[in-house]
């Protein structure tokens, strides 16, 4: 496995353990050249999940894109990275468990918003502002009022 720091191709496995409820193996590795440690995951190759974009194009689901969006939404919040990664895992698992091979960007966005609403309200509003393309402050206000109504109703 290539070292992400110095690009050396030789590394050794220090520790292996089951991850994601036994669906993957987490490996801690150490680079033989620079000595830095990094983590890799080994997973069973899955049938690709295709995403139907707004313009009708089909692209392969990109977990990294999902994770980057979640990280951006949670920026400057006191949320540990492993919780954000776990949320991305949960969302991906739900998408794959639908048994649908194609899913719309709208379905993905709505699922992310549903999960973020219970995860972190500020991250939810940030994501919603981009996803729903808030044009002005009144749209922010409407979304915040809806969030407050839901919170009072619980």
Beta strands, then each sheet from edge to edge (+ up, - down):
strand 1: 11-19
strand 2: 24-31
strand 3: 37-43
strand 4: 50-52
strand 5: 58-60
strand 6: 102-104
sheet 1: 1+ 2- 3+
sheet 2: 5+ 4- 6-
end
